[in-house]
Amino acid sequence: MVKLTRARKSYKCYSCKSSIEKGDKYAKKSISIGSPNKVDYENRGGTPIMVMHGLRTTEPICQQCISK
């Protein structure tokens, strides 16, 4: 079961692109872009640098998309 949150402002559903109005209930879904767990270490000009190959973000999902 997904925990629903009441919207404090209007959002756009990540899945179906419909609008989530202020006061409606929605869920947050974690989306990964790339590979956030992959980290490489490089040496540039004598300075070690950590290179991330992805990121993780949370996006709003409407109630209709959750129940599908």
C-alpha positions in Angstrom: 0.0 0.0 0.0 1.3 3.4 -1.0 1.1 6.3 1.4 -0.8 9.2 -0.1 0.0 12.9 0.6 -2.3 15.9 0.3 -1.0 18.3 -2.3 -0.1 21.8 -1.1 0.3 23.1 -4.6 -0.6 21.9 -8.1 1.6 19.2 -9.7 1.8 17.2 -12.9 1.6 13.4 -12.7 4.9 11.9 -13.9 3.1 8.9 -15.4 0.1 10.2 -17.3 0.9 13.9 -17.3 -2.5 14.9 -15.9 -2.7 17.7 -13.4 -2.8 17.1 -9.6 -4.7 20.1 -8.1 -4.1 21.6 -4.7 -5.8 19.5 -2.0 -5.9 16.3 -4.1 -4.1 13.2 -2.8 -1.0 11.9 -4.6 2.0 9.6 -4.0 5.7 10.1 -4.5 7.6 7.6 -6.7 11.4 7.4 -6.7 12.8 7.5 -10.2 16.4 6.7 -11.1 18.1 8.3 -14.1 21.2 6.5 -15.2 23.0 4.3 -12.7 23.1 6.2 -9.3 25.1 3.5 -7.6 28.0 3.5 -10.1 30.8 5.8 -8.9 34.2 6.1 -10.6 37.3 7.8 -9.2 39.5 9.7 -11.6 42.7 11.7 -11.2 42.6 15.0 -13.0 45.6 17.2 -12.6 46.7 15.5 -9.4 43.3 16.0 -7.7 41.2 12.9 -7.1 37.6 13.4 -8.5 34.5 11.3 -7.8 32.3 10.9 -10.9 28.6 9.9 -10.4 26.9 8.2 -13.4 23.3 8.9 -12.4 20.9 10.4 -9.9 17.7 9.6 -8.1 14.7 11.9 -7.8 11.1 11.7 -6.5 8.2 12.5 -8.8 4.5 12.9 -8.0 2.0 10.2 -9.2 -1.8 10.7 -9.2 -4.2 8.3 -7.5 -5.5 6.9 -10.8 -2.0 5.8 -11.9 -1.4 4.2 -8.5 -4.5 2.0 -8.6 -3.6 0.7 -12.1 
